[in-house]
């Protein structure tokens, strides 16, 4: 099981990726869903991350098989599938993450196969190592999380606390007692299924809470957040 901490990339910024690596990050999550990642820049990010020895994960556009397949063909280490509702709503996308007979992923003799014929263990290795993480960010997914986790193509879940709080009727995310109760319930569901759970943890209290509840991966900082903090720090440190 992959464990540790990760950086969140909001733009296809190769410089930022390399800087994150230089500071010790070995895993990156690319928010393809919400930002402009052109096909050539996505490919460049995957190549660069792998050359640096980093794991790279795409939060894809939505729970559609085509977006899963395109990400996997680039050779990413896993996909985070947003907008998951109940299992039936995300089932086709989830099953695209694994090769038959486990799933329905189609073989591509390109970057994901190192531009060569697959070796004897290739398909089993991909099914084992390439992660499928549906995002639990809706009330429907929250209610059906056990079924989602029980699916054999699912390796774990990625908690989306902001949208989860909104769809659960709280008007926003504040990491309050109700938010923590929901996250804890998801963590317990993942652990009961013998699978991992991930979460964005922008604040120290979130990081401590997630770690104490057995989180596998904490996304501890986002690109725009880091840049904004750096700019504020520069101004704050200006001599009078």
C-alpha positions in Angstrom: 0.0 0.0 0.0 1.3 3.4 -1.0 1.7 5.7 2.0 3.0 9.1 2.8 2.2 12.7 1.6 1.6 14.3 -1.7 1.5 17.7 -3.4 -1.5 18.9 -5.4 -0.8 20.3 -8.9 -3.4 22.8 -10.2 -1.6 23.6 -13.5 0.7 21.7 -15.8 3.7 23.4 -14.2 6.9 21.4 -14.8 9.0 23.8 -12.8 6.7 23.5 -9.8 6.8 19.7 -10.1 10.6 19.6 -10.1 10.8 22.1 -7.2 8.4 19.9 -5.2 10.6 16.9 -5.9 13.7 18.8 -4.8 12.0 19.6 -1.5 11.2 16.0 -0.8 7.8 15.2 -2.4 7.7 11.8 -4.1 4.0 11.8 -5.1 1.9 14.3 -7.0 -1.9 14.6 -7.6 -2.8 16.5 -10.8 -6.3 18.2 -10.7 -7.1 17.6 -14.3 -10.8 18.0 -13.6 -10.8 21.6 -12.6 -7.9 23.0 -14.6 -6.4 23.4 -18.1 -4.1 20.4 -18.7 -3.7 20.0 -22.5 -2.9 16.5 -23.8 0.7 17.3 -24.5 1.3 18.8 -21.1 -0.3 15.9 -19.4 2.1 13.6 -21.2 5.0 15.8 -20.3 4.1 15.8 -16.6 3.9 12.0 -16.6 7.3 11.6 -18.3 8.9 14.2 -15.9 7.4 12.7 -12.8 8.5 9.2 -13.7 12.0 10.5 -14.6 12.2 12.1 -11.2 11.1 8.9 -9.5 7.7 10.3 -8.4 4.3 8.7 -8.4 1.8 10.6 -10.4 -2.0 10.4 -10.1 -4.7 12.1 -12.2 -8.0 13.4 -10.8 -9.7 12.9 -14.1 -12.6 14.9 -15.6 -15.4 12.7 -14.4 -16.6 9.1 -13.9 -16.5 8.3 -17.6 -14.5 5.3 -19.0 -12.9 7.5 -21.8 -11.2 9.7 -19.2 -10.0 6.7 -17.2 -8.6 5.1 -20.3 -6.8 8.2 -21.6 -5.1 8.8 -18.2 -4.0 5.1 -17.9 -2.7 5.1 -21.5 -0.3 7.9 -20.4 1.1 5.6 -17.7 -0.1 7.3 -14.5 0.1 5.4 -11.3 -3.6 5.7 -10.6 -6.8 7.7 -11.2 -9.0 9.5 -8.7 -12.5 9.5 -10.1 -14.6 12.5 -9.1 -18.4 12.9 -9.0 -18.9 9.3 -8.0 -22.5 8.7 -7.0 -23.7 5.3 -6.1 -21.8 2.3 -7.3 -24.0 1.8 -10.3 -23.2 5.4 -11.4 -19.4 4.9 -11.3 -19.2 1.2 -12.1 -18.2 1.5 -15.8 -15.4 4.0 -15.0 -14.2 1.9 -12.1 -14.0 -1.2 -14.2 -12.0 0.6 -16.9 -9.1 0.8 -14.4 -8.4 -2.9 -14.6 -7.7 -5.3 -17.4 -9.9 -8.4 -18.0 -11.0 -10.6 -16.5 -11.1 -8.2 -13.5 -12.2 -5.2 -15.4 -12.7 -3.8 -18.9 -9.5 -1.8 -19.5 -8.2 -1.9 -23.1 -4.6 -2.6 -23.8 -2.5 0.1 -25.5 1.0 -0.6 -26.7 2.3 2.8 -25.9 3.8 4.7 -22.9 1.9 2.7 -20.3 3.5 -0.5 -21.7 6.9 1.2 -22.2 6.5 1.0 -25.9 7.1 -2.7 -26.1 5.2 -6.0 -26.0 3.8 -6.8 -22.6 5.8 -9.2 -20.4 4.2 -12.2 -18.8 3.3 -10.3 -15.6 2.2 -7.0 -17.3 -1.5 -7.3 -17.0 -1.5 -8.7 -13.4 1.0 -6.0 -12.4 -1.1 -3.2 -13.7 -4.2 -4.6 -12.0 -2.3 -4.8 -8.8 -0.3 -1.6 -8.8 -2.3 1.0 -10.7 -4.7 2.5 -8.2 -8.4 3.1 -8.6 -9.7 5.7 -6.1 -13.3 6.8 -6.5 -13.8 10.2 -4.8 -16.3 10.3 -2.0 -17.6 13.8 -2.3 -21.4 13.4 -2.7 -24.1 12.3 -0.3 -25.0 9.4 -2.6 -21.4 8.1 -2.6 -21.2 8.5 1.1 -24.3 6.4 1.6 -23.1 3.7 -0.8 -19.4 3.7 0.2 -19.5 0.1 1.4 -20.7 -1.1 -2.0 -18.1 1.1 -3.8 -15.3 -0.3 -1.6 -16.4 -3.9 -2.0 -16.0 -3.7 -5.8 -12.9 -5.7 -6.8 -11.6 -3.0 -9.1 -11.5 -0.4 -6.3 -8.3 0.0 -4.3 -9.5 2.7 -2.0 -11.3 6.0 -1.8 -10.3 9.7 -1.9 -12.3 11.9 0.5 -13.6 15.2 -1.0 -14.5 17.0 2.2 -15.7 20.3 0.7 -18.3 18.9 -1.7 -19.2 16.2 0.7 -20.1 18.8 3.4 -22.1 20.7 0.8 -24.1 17.7 -0.5 -24.6 16.5 3.1 -26.4 19.8 3.8 -23.9 21.6 5.9 -23.4 24.7 3.7 -19.7 24.4 3.6 -16.7 22.6 5.1 -15.2 23.7 8.4 -13.6 20.5 9.7 -16.2 20.7 12.6 -17.5 17.8 14.5 -20.0 16.7 11.8 -17.2 16.9 9.1 -14.9 14.8 11.3 -17.6 12.3 12.0 -18.2 11.8 8.2 -14.5 11.4 7.5 -14.1 9.0 10.3 -17.0 6.9 9.0 -15.3 6.8 5.6 -12.0 5.9 7.1 -13.6 3.0 9.1 -15.4 1.8 6.0 -12.1 1.7 4.1 -10.3 -0.1 6.9 -13.2 -2.6 7.2 -12.8 -3.4 3.5 -9.1 -3.8 3.8 -8.5 -0.8 1.5 -6.8 2.5 1.7 -8.2 6.1 2.0 -6.7 9.4 0.9 -7.6 13.0 1.9 -6.5 16.6 1.2 -5.2 17.9 4.5 -4.4 21.6 4.2 -4.2 22.3 7.9 -2.2 20.7 10.7 -5.3 19.6 12.6 -6.6 17.8 9.5 -3.2 16.2 9.0 -3.1 14.9 12.6 -6.7 13.7 12.4 -6.2 11.9 9.2 -3.0 10.2 10.4 -4.6 9.1 13.6 -7.4 7.5 11.6 -5.1 5.4 9.4 -4.9 7.6 6.2 -2.7 6.1 3.5 -1.9 9.4 1.7 -2.3 13.0 2.8 -2.3 15.7 0.1 -0.7 18.3 2.3 -0.3 21.3 0.1 -1.7 22.7 -3.2 0.3 24.6 -5.9 -1.7 27.8 -5.6 -1.7 27.6 -1.8 2.1 27.3 -1.7 2.6 30.2 -4.1 0.2 32.5 -2.2 1.9 31.6 1.1 5.3 32.3 -0.4 4.2 35.7 -1.7 2.7 36.6 1.7 5.9 35.6 3.4 8.0 37.8 1.2 5.9 40.8 2.0 5.7 40.0 5.7 9.5 39.7 5.9 10.2 43.1 4.2 12.3 45.3 6.4 10.6 48.5 7.6 
